[in-house]
Amino acid sequence: MKNYLRIVVSCQNDVHIGSVIGGFIADYHGDILEENHYVDRDNRTVYLRWVISIDVTLISYAGFLFNFESFSKCHDFQWLMVDASQKKRIAVLVSKTSHCLLDIITRQEEGELNADIACIVSNHDDLRLLVESHGLPFHHIPVARNNVTEANRVIKDLLVDYDVETVVLARYMQIIPEVLCQFYHGNIINIHHSLLPAFVGKSPYQKAFDRGVKLIGATCHYVTSELDAGPIIHQDVSRINHTFKPQDLVRVGKDIEKKVLLRGLMYHLEDRIVTRKNKTVILK
């Protein structure tokens, strides 16, 4: 019987750490199924990711984890190890537009998304029938100027009750409070409908139209307390021209948004992202 694990490592000043860890895996008769790496020579840092299998008749996951922790202290590297067979639990927060949400639901139903959708939360009731037709819990939590603090408290409590590990903002048009950003630090993913850092905040398509841009894009990024300024995970663009009206930008942008969000979410679910300061390294 096999246990499947993902290991992500970052290490400074030792470009040979990959072979050292590879030797550790071999000592426990582990099989390396996938390996990714990147060397940042400017900062003398190496980033590595493995997907491995270990024979549980030889060593348990807990035993391998304990020994790996001791091993990491001897070689001074940072690491993450997860059970690759366990799906992460995600919650999707959305307002009125359905394109990103529906793409996530469809991909998950078809087995393309390695996650369990715990619940859908919205500040509007518009998408209830759509969500419930897929057999998913839908929670309408209105957010207004006079109840922002209370609404966000209810949302946090709900996410905790559902054991949510990752929060996905699929065109959720509300600012996430700092307390929630800290609680889910590195685990809130947003899709912003512009090529950040351009056109931060609301109405980016109108801003792009007013500026006369020739490219529009979308950005998937981690959420921090600073609006639309978290580490960027993935971006993509589409060319436009002077004939495009604001509604044309919205139409074209929807396809980019759902593609970019899905790709960024998959990177996160597969533990391919390492965050360094306000940048990301994608191990693929």
N, C-alpha and C positions, 0 to 999 in steps of 0.2 A: 504494500500500500504506500502511496506517495503523498507527500505534502508539497504543495506548490507555493513558493515564496517569491516576493519581490524585495530586492535589497537596493537601496540608493545610498551612495556614499559621496562625500566631498572631503578632500584632503589637501592641505597646503604643504608645499615644499617636499613632496615625495611622489614623483611621477611614476614610480614603480609599485605604488600601493595596489594597483589592479592585479598584478601577478601575485602579490603577497596574499590578497584576499582570495584569489583563484586557488591558491594552494590550500588555504583554510577550507574552502568548499570541497576540494578534492579529498582532503583528509577525512571528511565525513561521507565520502562516496556520493557527493551531490552531483547532479547533472546540470550543466549550464544550458538552458534552453534559448536564452536571448541575452545579448550583452550590448550595451551602449556606453559610449564615453565621449568626453570633451575635455580638452586641456586648455585652460586659460593661462597662456604663457606670461601675459602681462602681470597677472596677479599670482602666478606660480601656484595655481589651484587645479586639481583634477577632479572631474565629476564622473561618476560611474553608476551604472544601473544594470542589475542582473535579474533575470527570471530563472529560478532554479527549482529543481525537485530534489527532495531528500526522502530516503526510505525510512518510514516511521518504525519499521522493525529494528532499525539500527540506532536511531535516536529520535526522540520526540521533538515536536516544534518548540516546546518550552525549553527543552534541554539544549537544542541548537541555538535558540535565542540567548539563553544564559551564557553559553560559551562564547558566542559572538560578541556579547557585551564586554566580557573580560578581555577578549582579543582586541577589541577596538581601543580599549584604554592603554594597551601596550603599544599601539601604533598611532595613537593620537589622530583619529579621524571622526568626523560626524557621520551619522548614519540613520537610516530608517529601514525597518523591516516590517513587512505586512504579509498576511496570509492571502495569497493571490486567489484562493478559491472563495473568499468571502466578498460578497458584493457590498459596496458602500451604499448607505442609505441617503437619498437626496430628497430635498424639498424644493419645489419650484414656486417662486413668487412671481406673479404676473398681474398686469392691470387689465387692459381691454383687448389688446392685440394678441392673436392666437398663433401666429406663424411659428415662432420659436418654440412655444410650448408644445404644439402639435407635433413638430418634428422630433422633439425629445421623447414624447410619449410613443410615437410610432417606432422610432429606433429601438426603444427599450422593449416594446412588445415583440419586435422581430429579432431580438437577441443580439443587436448590434451595440448595445450600450451596457457595459458591465456595472449595472447599478439597480437598486430597488427604489422605485419612486414611493416615498412614504406618504406624501400628501402634496396638495396644491393649495396655495394661499393667495388670496387676491383682495385688493381694496375695492373691487367692484364685483357685482354678482353676474356679470354678462356671460362668463365662460362656464358657469355651473353645469349646464346641460351637456356641454361638450366633454367636460372632465368626467362627470358621473357616467356618461355613456361608455367610458373606458374602464369603469369599475374602480375609479380612484377617489379617495376622500377629498372633498372640496370645502375650504373654509373661507367664508367671506368675513373679512375684518376691515370695516370702513376706517379710513384715516382722514381726519379733518384737522383744521388748525387748532380746534379746542380739545382734541383728544389724542394728539400725536404720541405723547409719552405713554398713555395707557394702552393705546393700540399696539405700540411696539413692545410693551411688556407682555401683552397677550400673545403676540407673535412669537416672542422668545420662549415663553412657557409652552406654547404649542409645539415648537420645534424640539424642545427638550423632551416633551411627552412622547413624541414620535421617534426618539433616539436618532435624530437627523445628524449626519456627519458633514454633509456638504449642502450649502444653500446656493441655488441657481436663480439669478435674477433674469427672467426671460421677458425683458421689456416691462419691468416693474418700475413704475414712474414715481417712486418715493425715495427720499434720501434715507439711507440706513444709518441709524444712530451709532454713536461711538461705542456704546456699551455692547451692542450686537457685533460690531466690527471686531472688538477685542475678544468677545466670547468665542467667535468663529474665525479667529485670525488665521488667514491663509486657507480658508475653506468657504469663502463667499465669492462666487464668480458672477460677473456682470457682462452683459452685452451692451455696448454703447454704439449708437448708430452714427458714428463718424470715425475718421481715422485720427485717433488721439495722437498727440495732444491738441489737435485742431478741433474747434467747435465743441468745447466742454459745455455740459449742462443741457438745458432744454432746447428744443427746436433746432437741432443741428442741420436738418435738411433745408430748412428755410435759410439758415445762415450760409450754408453752402451755395444755395441758389443766389442769394444776395451778393455773395463774393465772386460768383462766376467761375467756380472751380471746374476743372476738366476731369477730375477723379473724385468719386465718392467711395467711402469705405466703412468698415465696421471693425470694432475692437473688442476682443474678449480680454478681460483683465480681472485681477483680484481686487476686491473692494477694501478700501481703507477709509479712515475718517475724513480724508481729503477727497472732495468730489472728483470722480473720474480720473484719479491720479495714481491708482494702485499699479503694481507691476503688470506689464502687458504680457499676455500669454500668446495671443494669435491675432493676426490682422489679415484683411484681404480688401481688394479694391475692384471697382468696375469703372471703365471709361464712360464719360458722358460728354455732351457738347451743348452749344448755345441753344439748341431747340428744346431741351429738356425743361419742363415746368416742375414746380415743387412736387406735384403729385407723381410725376414720372420718377423723380429721385426716390420718393417713398416706395414706389413699386419695385424699382431696381434694387433698392437697399434691402428690402425684405429678404430677398434670396441670399444676399451677402450675409446678413445678420444671422440667419439660422445656420448657415454653413460654418461661419466663424465660431459661433457659440458652441455648436456640436463638437467641432475639432478641439477647441480649448477645453471643453468639459471632458472629452475622452483622454486628452493628455493628463488631466488631473486625476481621473479615475484610475488610470494605468500607472500612476506615480512616476510620470516622466518629467515633472517640473521641479527644478531646484530654484529657489528664490535667493538672490544675492543682492542685498540692499534693495534698490527699487527696480531691479532687472530680473529676468528669468532665463534660466538655461533649460532648453527642452531636449531631453535625451531620447533620441529616436534613430 
